[in-house]
């Protein structure tokens, strides 16, 4: 028995701010919005599963958030940035027992 499948998804995140107080958020700054796309295609063949995937297809470089490791008054210039995962692709293989 063979069965093929394909998937696609589009994800959007608007601009964010990680800190609750307005003055702290202004000191660290917010992130800009970003949109990513993921795709996959696969086939099930008897007990075998094969899937090729592509995540962050257009290699969007964005930030999920920012924060500081100490008080904003001291550490705002050294805010930590949490980037999204860069483009990634691969193949998954599985077997059902």
C-alpha positions, 0 to 999 in steps of 0.5 A: 500500500502506498500513500503520499502526502504533502503539507505547507504552513505559513506562520506570522508573528507581529512585532513583540516586546519582552518587558512589561513596563513601558520604559523598560520595553523602550530601552531594550526595543521590540522586534519587527514582525516576521513570516516563515513558510514550511513545506514537507512531502512524504510517502508511506510504502507498506511499513516504511515512511519517507518524508522530505522537509524544508523549514523556514523555506525563505531563510527569514532572519528574525527575532523571537524576542529580546531581554536583559540579564540584569536591570534594564537601567544597566543592561539595556545596551547589552540586550539578549536577542533570541533569533528564529531557527535558520533554514533547515532541510532534511529527510525523515525515515521511519518503519512501523513494526 
